[in-house]
Amino acid sequence: MADKIKIMMIDDEKDLCDFVKLNLEESGEFEVTTVNESSKALEIFEQVKPDVVLVDVVMPKVKGTEVIRQLKRSGKGTKVIIIVASGLGEMVYQKKDNKWKWMPNTSVVRDRGDVIKEKDPEVASEAYGVDNFVAKPFSTELLVDAIKEALDKKRPQEVPDNQSVEL
């Protein structure tokens, strides 16, 4: 069997981390390490040496954007795939104008600071300088697709046998 893809998930939501770990590892393709305190992310990164880092942007103490900057500054972020998983997709059922509606969780959105308000994966990942983006809440299938898409982008492209390559 091929080596499992090592995932490191950095998110202060322990229940979400446990859920993602359980579902990804159940597939047999992934080995997942979770980190619930972003301040410990770089230290654990050194120990785990993951293939993919899945990082939340909004966290206490050290924001996900700062974790990404630290990884990139250290040179370690250039060798690993970084995917942002953000609550930009958070919707809550709340009352407005005497009617209940599904709306963005404004109390969360208001406090995001330097977090971008973009949900398009390509635009968001480019803005964060990462390999992909997934809006929370996400399904396991969507996350696996985002991981595999980012891995495919980073892998060298194979050239079919019937094509020549100029050197």
Order of alpha helices (4+ residues) and beta strands (2+ residues): beta-alpha-beta-alpha-beta-alpha-beta-beta-beta-alpha-alpha-beta-alpha
